[in-house]
């Protein structure tokens, strides 16, 4: 049966929808249009973080028998898998973005004027664009350390890579988060996450107009500012594991903590999406408990777990990183087309969205097959070689 072979197949379609949401959101933004919460692509990135926390925790649990959580060898295997999943595609796209820094900085400035928080504003005041190429910026991005610095958190104009640095910070601490969850339990994990997020938001501001004791990030690239979303995904996975062990009370507690952490948002959209994700993660148990009442969850699961969903999931990472390469020049071109400005802003955004996807999707497929998949396979070969060496 499909569900028994891959109970998390719905995540494929969800990742694809989220990548399209980001493109649609940016299309709406640059055309000064609005469409409910679609106009806020940052919400889609937050859901990506929930998915990341969930999948990392699920895989850690599934491999626990052969890869003990407390073993440094397990940590190395985890780090290598994640690096080889993220870095190859990112480095190729980053190289193109750095080469085109000047062009895309000027294009981006048309749609997003340089109204910046300090200390980034100090750089702009000195006459240097924050997107100007520098070897310091290149090295910070190559090392994935750029998210720790407000100066470099958002310094490459052509790619929205702020979330990639955030993701790598999460990977760095993930094994220890799992060990802490096992040692101290779900309530302590939720409480510690809450304290870290609240403290981080007091110490560091975000975006233009943000205020913080220690400074302001132009994007929330520092892990404590977004830890609640990753932790929410981890706790949903923990609730699934506890429910599979027939520990219903503890499973409910983990689920409740995950939902609680989702309310660290200015929008009710994210708690609603988190609840839907939680229902889908527990769908088999929901079906057995509710019977026909679970039909909406079953229908949503089947819609997301499809061939189209799998295709979009494969392309979602490069689609996310590449879309601004096409979106900015296409927006400028469309604005110059006679009669285009006669359309309402929502129609303009729809045209831009369609054109951007049409241009970027083939490139995303190429990056996935020519760069991402070989990188993943190379990482697997390294791990297999190490396993043979260790067993010899």
Secondary structure, 3 states (H helix, E strand, C coil): CHHHHCCCCHHHHHHHHHHHHHHHHHHHHHCCCCCHHHHCHHHHHHHHHHHHHHHHHHHHHHCCCCCCCCCHHHHHHHHHHHHHHHHHHHHHHHHHHHHCHHHHHHHHHHHCCCCCCCCHHHHHHCCCCCCCCCHHHHHHHHCCCHHHCCCCCCCCCCCCCHHHHHHHHHHHHHHHHHHHHHHHCHHHHHHHHHHHHHHHHHHEEECCCCCCCCEEECCCCCHHHHHHHHHHHHHHHHHHHHHHCCCHHHHHHHHHHHHHHCCCCCCHHHHHHHHHHHHHHCHHHHHHHHHHHHHHHHHHHHHHCCHHHHHHHHHHHHHHHHHHHHHHHHHHHHHHCCCHHHCCHHHHHHHHHHHHHHHHHHHHHHHHHHHHHHHHHHHHHHHHHHHHHHHC
